[in-house]
Amino acid sequence: MQLLCVHVPAFKLAVARRDRSGVPADEAAILADKPDRGRVIELDAAAHELGARAGHTVLQARAAAGGVHVLVHDAARSRAVWNDMLDALDAVTPLVDDGGEGTAYLDMRGIDGDEAQWIERALRALQGFDLPVRAAAGPNKFVARARTYAPDGAIERLPIEVLELDPRAIERLHLLGIRTLAELAHLPHGPFVRRFGKAASAWHDRARGIDPTPFRPRAHELQIDAAAYGEGSAEQEEQVIFALRVLADRVCNDLERAGKAASMVCLTFECENGDVHEIDAGFAQPTGDPRTMLDVLRAKLEGTTFASAVTGLRMQVMRLEECGALATLFGQNQADPQALAVALARLQAVTGSVPYRARTRRAPRLEGRFLYDPFTIERFDRTWHRDGSIPHHGISSNDPEVLKGGATVAPQLRLLAVREIDVRLRGNAPVTVLDKRVVDCAGPWRVDDGWFDTPTIRDEYDVLLEDGMLCRIYRQGKHWYLRGAYD
């Protein structure tokens, strides 16, 4: 593996120094988490030479470094700048490993050019950020990062501080006369690890250019939301709907710029009495249309009441998908997915119950062949016949009904409440069921299930009665039961 490391020393301090004008680049500066009683997070080389250290209080750092400039860390700003830099590195390679703010690793396998050209591209991609960016290539993460501090690529002469060890460990190594990576690498591995502990094994490996840390490409994240806070309160439904319309327009504009579509959004309502309500709304197809989004949200809110006025509203996209929808040539008989989503949302608001989706599975007993899962709006892919008919899949039958267009469908078994019935036999075969003559009979099929729990042993029959009813019956012991009827 050939990795390219992009590194900004003291990144958080560099961002704060860049954003705050009036701090000369040649003067010492420290970065603290608070302006007065805070502690030092990062510092530059000049402040380190004057005696300031990470972890010092601001007062201690000022006492040690004299007139050092004190900057306050803005975590949100620092993270936003770093995310923008990671996005910019996508122009160099799509495989980027976020090593923490200020350090990124790029997998350059399959990328044209040599190391010098890769470094030039990375520095050019980050040129607009006006930060002291370094770049170097190596066979693993540690070597690539260490080479950003070694212009000639020879990392063995670097000080052991490049290992980012605990200050007390560095002090102990200095007492032993170990100050460079080469001196550390020449120590015998076993005795060194026994003296300094298990963590010392990784120190010794890195000093010898060995780093097994895997490369983990970052996932591309994009969050789109819009909020309205501190703009008064809404007591009427019309006011809430108007605010939703405004937020839907903002969100859809952001989706359009990002080339994405939303498949689910989350609404968060903050009320005057402190209550917070969250409502999720899904779409049958990912959408970036504010009108469609608003229709589903309005249907979802039907029947919802709040104990006090709404003072804050946030709309956040929970699932983003690529734009575009599959178009069908013969879709005139297909239900509109968005209309279906609105209808389901209204039914759920009126009934207050969670919808379920039925599905089948293979099982010996009929009762186990049907499952009900919570229904969620999602994209569904159907196969349509050229004449618009839908192919049906049911329990196999020897005499399926024929539909128009040539499609076939087996009679569907509708389970009924189990009840005991009277059955007359002739030669161990049913001749009358429910006092009706049996015209045809199929079976029996032995069901033997549940040996480890509650055993179920029975014989099932399909019988066609003289009045046209086709039903499923079974015998368990000496008793007969009606289980279902075919439609």
Buried (B, 14 or more C-beta within 10 A) or exposed (E): EBBBBBBBBBBBBBBBBBEEEEBEEEEBBBBBEEEEEBBBBBBBEBBBEBBBBBEBBBEBBBEBBEEBBBBBBBEEEBEEBBBEBBEBBBEBBEBBBBBEBBBBBBBBEEBEEEBEEBBEBBBEBBEEBEBBBBBBBBEBBBBBBBBBBBEEEEBBEBEBEBBEBEEEBBEBBEEEEBBBBBBBBEBEEEEBBEEBEEEBBBBBBBBBBBBEEEBEBBEEEEEBBBBBEEEEEBEEEEBBBEBBBBBBBBBBBBBEEBEBBBBBBBBBBBBBEEEEEEEEBBBBBBBBBBEBBBBBBBBBBEEEEBEEBBBBBBBBBBBBBEBEEEEEEEEEEEEEBBEBBBEBBBEBBEEEEEBEEEEEEEEBBBEEBEEEEEBEBBEEEEEBBEEEBBEEEBBEBEEBEEBEEEBEBBBEBEEEEEEEBEBEEEEEEBEBBBEEEBEEBBBBEEBEBEEEEEEBEBBBBBBBBEEEBBBBBBBBEEEBBBBBBBE
